[in-house]
Amino acid sequence: MTRNIVLIGSDSIRADHCSCYGYSRKTTPFLDGLAGKGVRFENPIVSGIATLNSFIGIFTGAYSPIETDPLHPERWKNILDRRKTLPYVLSKNRYHTYGFNINPLLSRYYGFNRGFQHYYDGLWTAREKDKQERDERRETKKFYLTPDQTKKGLVKQVTRLRQFLTADIGYPRTEEWIDEIFNTRLEEPYFLWVFLLDTHHPYVPPKEYTRGSKVGTRRMLWLDYKMRKYGKGEAASKGNRWTMVQQKLQPKLSQKDREAIVNGYDGEILHVDSIVKQLWEHLKDTNPIFVFHSDHGDGLGEHGFYRHRPEHYEELIRVPLIIHNADRKGVVEQPVSFLRLASTICELAEIENEFEAPSLFDDIPYSPPIVRNKLKNGLRITARDKEWKLITNPDREDELYHIKQDPSEKENLIGKERDIEKELRKVIEHHQKPMIEKEGLSKKIQELKNFGRI
């Protein structure tokens, strides 16, 4: 029997702030139950930071070949046009595919509608020709930056000021558009993808989900401004000699500020947990397989930054991953890569896997997951083992952490545990080998062209 499949993602959730992963606060009461009856992956590791890089990995089973660049949507669209995507493969195999999302970076403008027969992204742009739809969008009195507008710094700053003055968090809450899902008739077998934005900063949960003392929307928007300016994304750990200078230049965040930020963040996770419950109640009669995940985590000041810069610390790369109602139960302790998620969904759908990575349920020899980000000055590549993690940096010294004993990654052991470092460097070198060979081949072809031989 072909199973219906629901893939629900929520922006910026780190695993260690979910009660189903041992967090002291009850932030995920409903997900706790799903995890207890299904499969919870203890150490799921994203393929790259942030949303665009991560979702390229989730939807195509392969790393993003370009640096994070939200201002040029055509670059991301070209990647998705060239590759097979999860919804595309499912739609070829008799699945009816539905996508619902309001994150501009995952809109049709960036090509993420490929393979979906029904796609709602909640955005309007000046390029849309449907006047009725534009009028409907205006009635919401929400203003969304199109990718063209984000190139204009003044427009961005004016928009942020407007949001502050009107206490506008910058995007509609899920409650404002969830009826788009509830009012859509899903033909079976279906693949339903829902991506929630509520857990994205500035962390202003509805009143009923507030944790700790209530903080007003404008106060949280001001704290979000301070978070954006805080730090440069450098590690504030022992062994990184020059980073403390950067720390001294940062905006000051008081203990009360930090508590308000964490309370808002935890409240939004609880908020999203309630939305997942609503979706389950709406869909449970169709007996779907439920998959819940996040695209990346968020820094909360641990390493000298807030939000999600292209760093590879645990608070950013380790996120929740739960599979429920798939006739499988238990906890998978070993680290696994999100590059395997598309293949896993193919297995659950009982269709041929057209992606290179194996399923999460395949019995294969263990290999540490790799996280990769292309930066302007090179590649940041990380091998995340069961107990150790090596981060290779193009802009500062490399970092080695014994995450079992030092989960907060405070003490950089680079140069002190040479055998461990050597083994993890071999893993990274093996990962890089195909890229190096491809670059060498491209260089030879260009040289032959220069000499007129081809």
Phi, psi and omega per residue, in radians:
M1 nan 2.212 3.125
T2 -1.246 2.274 -3.077
R3 -1.657 2.508 2.943
N4 -1.308 2.544 -3.077
I5 -2.297 2.311 3.093
V6 -2.089 2.149 3.078
L7 -1.954 1.946 -3.123
I8 -1.972 2.157 3.043
G9 -2.033 2.699 3.059
S10 -2.410 2.341 -3.004
D11 -1.154 2.390 2.836
S12 1.184 0.486 3.127
I13 -1.665 2.112 3.049
R14 -1.579 2.523 -3.038
A15 -1.095 -0.631 -3.019
D16 -1.318 0.047 3.003
H17 -1.934 0.298 3.078
C18 -1.915 2.268 -3.124
S19 -1.116 -0.433 3.082
C20 -1.236 -0.162 3.049
Y21 -1.953 0.306 3.026
G22 1.691 0.093 3.131
Y23 -1.131 2.497 -3.038
S24 -1.172 -0.545 3.098
R25 -1.476 2.577 3.133
K26 -1.472 1.370 -3.083
T27 -1.581 -0.374 -3.055
T28 -2.313 1.016 -3.077
P29 -1.039 -0.697 -3.141
F30 -1.282 -0.766 3.101
L31 -1.101 -0.522 3.059
D32 -0.975 -0.777 -3.140
G33 -1.168 -0.731 3.100
L34 -1.075 -0.739 -3.127
A35 -1.145 -0.681 -3.127
G36 -1.139 -0.477 -3.135
K37 -1.764 -0.038 -3.098
G38 -2.231 -2.470 -3.135
V39 -2.005 2.213 3.054
R40 -1.994 2.180 3.094
F41 -1.581 2.069 -3.036
E42 -1.229 -0.616 -3.060
N43 -2.308 1.072 3.045
P44 -1.359 2.296 -3.007
I45 -2.084 2.189 -3.137
V46 -1.209 2.808 -3.093
S47 -1.485 -0.368 -3.139
G48 -2.998 2.843 3.109
I49 -1.936 2.297 0.190
A50 -2.050 -2.237 -2.944
T51 -0.977 -0.895 -3.082
L52 -1.067 -0.846 -3.133
N53 -1.091 -0.755 -3.116
S54 -1.122 -0.767 -3.076
F55 -1.311 -0.448 2.979
I56 -1.025 -0.760 3.108
G57 -1.145 -0.747 -3.115
I58 -1.157 -0.758 -3.049
F59 -1.470 -0.433 -3.068
T60 -2.053 -0.169 -3.141
G61 1.246 0.304 -3.122
A62 -2.501 2.787 -3.091
Y63 -1.244 2.710 2.998
S64 -1.275 2.299 -3.124
P65 -1.530 -0.003 -3.065
I66 -2.204 2.831 3.120
E67 -1.312 2.824 3.106
T68 -1.044 2.093 -3.048
D69 -2.624 1.489 -3.102
P70 -1.304 -0.179 -3.051
L71 -1.512 -0.119 -3.134
H72 -2.230 1.355 -3.079
P73 -1.034 -0.463 -3.111
E74 -1.110 -0.483 3.133
R75 -1.162 -0.724 3.139
W76 -1.285 -0.654 3.110
K77 -1.090 -0.672 3.115
N78 -1.103 -0.677 3.097
I79 -1.084 -0.830 -3.104
L80 -1.203 -0.540 3.091
D81 -1.205 -0.569 -3.097
R82 -1.428 -0.446 -3.035
R83 -1.831 2.768 2.953
K84 -1.314 2.373 3.097
T85 -1.973 2.770 -3.121
L86 -0.994 -0.883 3.119
P87 -1.103 -0.581 3.110
Y88 -1.110 -0.800 3.141
V89 -1.133 -0.740 3.133
L90 -1.151 -0.691 -3.134
S91 -1.147 -0.520 3.071
K92 -1.211 -0.334 -3.053
N93 -1.960 0.761 2.975
R94 1.278 0.101 3.105
Y95 -1.455 2.482 2.966
H96 -1.583 2.161 -2.970
T97 -1.944 2.299 -3.082
Y98 -2.298 2.303 3.103
G99 -2.196 2.355 3.120
F100 -2.360 2.155 -3.009
N101 -2.925 2.519 3.082
I102 -2.135 0.203 3.058
N103 -1.314 2.059 -3.098
P104 -0.945 -0.587 -3.101
L105 -1.228 -0.290 3.125
L106 -1.914 0.362 -3.116
S107 -1.419 3.058 3.075
R108 -1.121 -0.391 3.112
Y109 -1.062 -0.532 3.124
Y110 -1.720 -0.001 3.056
G111 1.626 0.150 -3.065
F112 -1.403 -0.001 3.032
N113 -1.454 -0.092 -3.081
R114 -1.062 2.180 3.122
G115 1.647 -0.217 3.121
F116 -1.582 2.273 3.087
Q117 -1.418 -0.463 3.046
H118 -2.295 2.176 -3.062
Y119 -2.420 2.153 3.089
Y120 -2.056 2.120 3.105
D121 -2.108 0.032 2.981
G122 1.167 0.218 -3.079
L123 -1.972 2.695 2.922
W124 -2.275 2.599 3.093
T125 -2.348 2.899 -3.141
A126 -1.137 -0.264 -3.109
R127 -1.461 -0.245 -3.135
E128 -1.224 2.425 -3.089
K129 -1.709 -0.178 -3.084
D130 -1.439 1.724 -3.050
K131 -1.111 -0.656 -3.124
Q132 -1.063 -0.721 3.135
E133 -1.151 -0.687 3.108
R134 -1.104 -0.720 3.128
D135 -1.098 -0.699 3.118
E136 -1.105 -0.678 3.130
R137 -1.157 -0.654 -3.138
R138 -1.134 -0.583 -3.115
E139 -1.112 -0.436 3.128
T140 -1.277 -0.232 -3.139
K141 1.013 0.552 3.054
K142 -1.893 2.446 3.109
F143 -2.001 2.105 -3.128
Y144 -1.903 2.357 3.040
L145 -1.278 2.178 2.980
T146 -1.418 2.801 3.111
P147 -0.963 -0.594 3.110
D148 -1.134 -0.676 -3.094
Q149 -1.266 -0.518 -3.109
T150 -1.169 -0.246 3.096
K151 -1.286 -0.304 -3.065
K152 -1.722 1.831 -3.062
G153 -0.993 -0.671 -3.116
L154 -1.110 -0.739 3.112
V155 -1.046 -0.740 -3.135
K156 -1.083 -0.785 -3.104
Q157 -1.192 -0.691 3.103
V158 -1.107 -0.707 3.133
T159 -1.121 -0.737 3.117
R160 -1.115 -0.684 3.094
L161 -1.126 -0.745 3.116
R162 -1.061 -0.747 3.136
Q163 -1.088 -0.695 3.135
F164 -1.136 -0.804 -3.083
L165 -1.164 -0.573 -3.118
T166 -1.712 0.064 -3.120
A167 0.975 0.788 -3.127
D168 -1.786 2.134 -3.084
I169 -1.282 -0.173 3.021
G170 1.806 -0.150 3.093
Y171 -2.715 2.684 3.125
P172 -1.298 2.445 3.034
R173 -1.145 2.777 -3.118
T174 -1.020 -0.601 -3.139
E175 -1.016 -0.404 -3.117
E176 -1.393 -0.289 -3.100
W177 -2.335 0.037 -3.065
I178 -1.147 -0.410 3.088
D179 -1.098 -0.396 3.043
E180 -1.007 -0.610 3.094
I181 -1.357 -0.868 -3.068
F182 -1.076 -0.514 -3.099
N183 -1.611 0.019 3.123
T184 -1.654 2.224 3.102
R185 -1.433 2.035 -3.103
L186 -1.589 2.020 3.084
E187 -1.421 2.365 -3.095
E188 -1.611 2.657 -0.137
P189 -1.253 2.482 -3.087
Y190 -2.120 2.653 2.912
F191 -2.043 2.047 -3.112
L192 -1.989 2.114 3.060
W193 -1.930 2.201 3.106
V194 -2.230 2.251 3.084
F195 -2.149 2.177 -3.046
L196 -1.781 2.472 -3.060
L197 -1.885 -0.080 -2.980
D198 -1.048 -0.539 -3.097
T199 -1.440 -0.004 3.049
H200 -1.295 2.594 3.073
H201 -0.986 2.588 0.452
P202 -1.664 0.283 3.032
Y203 1.058 1.093 3.096
V204 -2.086 1.474 -3.103
P205 -1.266 2.711 2.988
P206 -0.990 2.727 -3.008
K207 -0.930 -0.699 -3.052
E208 -1.206 -0.188 -3.137
Y209 -1.957 0.148 -3.121
T210 -1.149 2.381 3.080
R211 -1.978 2.361 -3.080
G212 1.300 -2.814 -3.140
S213 -1.223 2.464 -3.109
K214 -1.214 2.335 3.107
V215 -2.083 2.307 -3.084
G216 -1.169 2.827 -3.088
T217 -1.073 -0.794 -3.118
R218 -1.111 -0.662 3.102
R219 -1.084 -0.740 3.134
M220 -1.192 -0.607 3.071
L221 -1.146 -0.637 3.079
W222 -1.178 -0.709 3.087
L223 -1.148 -0.602 3.094
D224 -1.121 -0.663 3.068
Y225 -1.073 -0.780 3.125
K226 -1.142 -0.651 3.086
M227 -1.093 -0.701 -3.105
R228 -1.125 -0.607 -3.106
K229 -1.527 -0.265 -3.024
Y230 -1.300 2.092 3.033
G231 1.316 2.921 3.125
K232 -2.056 0.164 -3.136
G233 1.552 0.082 3.130
E234 -1.448 2.695 3.122
A235 -1.267 2.398 3.081
A236 -1.861 0.925 -3.075
S237 -2.053 2.820 3.122
K238 -1.049 2.426 3.106
G239 1.777 -0.336 3.044
N240 -1.704 1.640 -2.823
R241 -1.165 -0.572 -2.956
W242 -1.740 -0.045 -3.008
T243 -1.292 -0.415 -3.109
M244 -1.143 -0.438 3.063
V245 -1.087 -0.735 3.129
Q246 -1.088 -0.672 -3.097
Q247 -1.044 -0.642 -3.086
K248 -1.188 -0.362 -3.095
L249 -1.599 -0.002 -3.030
Q250 -1.421 2.659 2.998
P251 -1.029 2.561 -3.104
K252 -1.443 2.284 3.034
L253 -2.044 2.081 -3.137
S254 -1.313 2.945 3.082
Q255 -1.062 -0.641 3.103
K256 -1.136 -0.688 3.076
D257 -1.060 -0.828 -3.094
R258 -1.090 -0.719 3.121
E259 -1.120 -0.702 3.128
A260 -1.112 -0.702 3.123
I261 -1.096 -0.836 -3.128
V262 -1.144 -0.707 3.108
N263 -1.071 -0.755 3.106
G264 -1.123 -0.732 3.134
Y265 -1.093 -0.836 3.131
D266 -1.115 -0.643 3.116
G267 -1.116 -0.658 3.114
E268 -1.205 -0.595 3.078
I269 -1.129 -0.739 3.073
L270 -1.082 -0.686 3.087
H271 -1.025 -0.854 -3.139
V272 -1.116 -0.655 3.096
D273 -0.989 -0.692 3.126
S274 -1.195 -0.580 3.106
I275 -1.197 -0.720 3.087
V276 -1.049 -0.681 3.092
K277 -1.082 -0.766 3.105
Q278 -1.038 -0.746 -3.130
L279 -1.140 -0.711 3.106
W280 -1.099 -0.799 -3.141
E281 -1.067 -0.628 -3.137
H282 -1.243 -0.558 -2.974
L283 -1.894 -0.182 -2.942
K284 -1.057 -0.482 3.139
D285 -1.168 -0.309 3.090
T286 -1.620 0.095 3.034
N287 0.928 0.915 -3.082
P288 -1.429 2.718 2.878
I289 -1.393 2.235 -3.113
F290 -1.856 2.205 3.061
V291 -2.119 2.159 3.123
F292 -2.068 2.433 -3.111
H293 -2.768 3.096 2.934
S294 -2.224 2.887 -3.110
D295 -1.570 -0.435 3.099
H296 -3.045 2.985 3.071
G297 -1.698 -2.791 3.099
D298 -2.440 2.460 2.995
G299 -1.355 2.448 3.098
L300 -2.147 0.678 3.054
G301 1.654 -0.079 -3.035
E302 -1.077 -0.664 -3.097
H303 -2.076 0.563 3.038
G304 1.491 0.296 3.090
F305 -2.705 2.770 3.005
Y306 -1.997 2.954 3.115
R307 1.164 -2.608 -2.970
H308 -2.281 1.466 3.006
R309 -1.398 2.877 -3.098
P310 -1.326 0.977 3.042
E311 -1.790 2.950 -3.024
H312 -2.165 0.596 3.087
Y313 -1.405 2.859 -3.021
E314 -1.001 -0.659 -3.106
E315 -1.125 -0.237 3.129
L316 -1.841 -0.641 -2.994
I317 -1.714 -0.321 -3.129
R318 -1.764 2.014 -3.034
V319 -2.267 2.945 3.104
P320 -1.263 2.561 2.990
L321 -2.602 2.034 -3.092
I322 -2.299 2.332 3.052
I323 -2.086 2.105 -3.040
H324 -2.111 2.540 3.050
N325 1.183 0.571 3.121
A326 -1.947 0.357 -3.127
D327 1.043 0.552 3.074
R328 -2.413 2.526 -3.141
K329 -2.438 2.777 3.037
G330 2.199 -3.068 3.124
V331 -2.133 2.233 3.075
V332 -1.702 1.936 -3.031
E333 -1.394 -0.673 -2.997
Q334 -1.215 2.577 3.116
P335 -1.076 2.414 3.118
V336 -2.337 2.655 -3.109
S337 -1.643 2.491 3.050
F338 -1.187 -0.205 3.048
L339 -1.090 -0.304 -3.107
R340 -1.584 -0.049 -3.045
L341 -1.216 -0.739 3.135
A342 -1.055 -0.740 3.110
S343 -1.129 -0.636 3.121
T344 -1.118 -0.746 3.137
I345 -1.162 -0.622 3.042
C346 -1.066 -0.721 3.111
E347 -1.118 -0.772 3.130
L348 -1.129 -0.552 3.112
A349 -1.425 -0.123 -3.126
E350 1.035 0.793 3.046
I351 -2.156 2.893 -3.126
E352 -1.125 2.355 3.109
N353 -1.404 2.047 -3.135
E354 -1.794 0.226 -3.141
F355 -1.901 2.679 -3.058
E356 -1.214 -0.684 -3.062
A357 -1.237 2.606 3.089
P358 -1.329 2.871 3.054
S359 -1.189 2.730 3.061
L360 -1.146 -0.311 -3.137
F361 -1.730 -0.012 3.092
D362 -1.266 2.453 3.094
D363 -1.536 1.657 -3.073
I364 -2.202 2.787 3.067
P365 -1.042 2.438 -3.079
Y366 -1.255 2.423 3.021
S367 -2.507 2.356 -3.104
P368 -1.045 2.382 3.063
P369 -1.084 2.623 3.123
I370 -1.976 2.343 3.007
V371 -1.934 2.366 -3.056
R372 -2.429 2.323 3.006
N373 -2.334 2.267 3.019
K374 -1.517 2.097 3.107
L375 -1.859 3.012 -3.108
K376 -1.096 -0.534 -3.086
N377 -1.902 0.315 3.092
G378 2.448 -2.883 -3.108
L379 -1.807 2.385 2.887
R380 -1.777 2.039 -3.100
I381 -2.204 2.348 -3.095
T382 -2.234 2.364 2.975
A383 -1.863 2.104 -3.060
R384 -1.955 1.738 -3.122
D385 -1.512 -3.077 -3.134
K386 -1.133 -0.666 -3.102
E387 -2.082 -0.357 -3.023
W388 -2.204 2.738 3.079
K389 -2.498 2.283 3.064
L390 -1.983 2.169 3.068
I391 -1.919 2.089 3.074
T392 -1.749 2.168 -3.015
N393 -1.966 2.409 3.064
P394 -1.463 -0.214 -2.991
D395 -2.066 -0.028 3.115
R396 -2.846 3.140 -3.104
E397 -1.151 2.712 3.141
D398 -1.229 2.908 -3.076
E399 -2.333 2.385 3.095
L400 -2.232 2.194 -3.119
Y401 -2.231 2.445 3.004
H402 -1.606 1.493 -2.936
I403 -1.201 -0.332 3.083
K404 -1.215 -0.717 3.133
Q405 -1.632 -0.397 -3.083
D406 -2.283 1.170 -3.056
P407 -1.097 -0.384 3.127
S408 -1.492 -0.050 3.079
E409 0.960 1.000 -3.125
K410 -1.671 -0.526 -3.050
E411 -1.977 1.935 3.119
N412 -1.350 2.085 -3.078
L413 -1.791 0.320 3.139
I414 -1.041 2.322 -3.127
G415 1.445 -0.116 -3.118
K416 -1.862 -0.442 3.100
E417 -2.109 1.276 -2.947
R418 -1.154 -0.625 -3.125
D419 -1.159 -0.780 3.103
I420 -1.103 -0.798 -3.141
E421 -1.030 -0.741 -3.125
K422 -1.086 -0.767 -3.126
E423 -1.131 -0.733 -3.136
L424 -1.254 -0.542 3.055
R425 -1.144 -0.600 3.084
K426 -1.097 -0.698 3.110
V427 -1.078 -0.774 -3.133
I428 -1.194 -0.706 3.113
E429 -1.106 -0.687 3.090
H430 -1.100 -0.691 3.105
H431 -1.128 -0.676 -3.071
Q432 -1.375 -0.344 -3.012
K433 -0.945 -0.857 3.114
P434 -1.049 -0.647 3.119
M435 -1.133 -0.747 -3.139
I436 -1.124 -0.750 3.127
E437 -1.109 -0.700 3.135
K438 -1.152 -0.725 3.119
E439 -1.124 -0.667 3.111
G440 -1.134 -0.711 3.116
L441 -1.129 -0.751 3.124
S442 -1.078 -0.664 3.136
K443 -1.148 -0.725 3.125
K444 -1.134 -0.719 3.121
I445 -1.079 -0.737 -3.140
Q446 -1.142 -0.667 3.107
E447 -1.123 -0.710 3.096
L448 -1.126 -0.647 3.094
K449 -1.145 -0.690 -3.136
N450 -1.114 -0.575 3.131
F451 -1.555 0.038 3.107
G452 1.267 0.373 -3.128
R453 -1.550 -0.260 3.032
I454 -2.451 nan nan
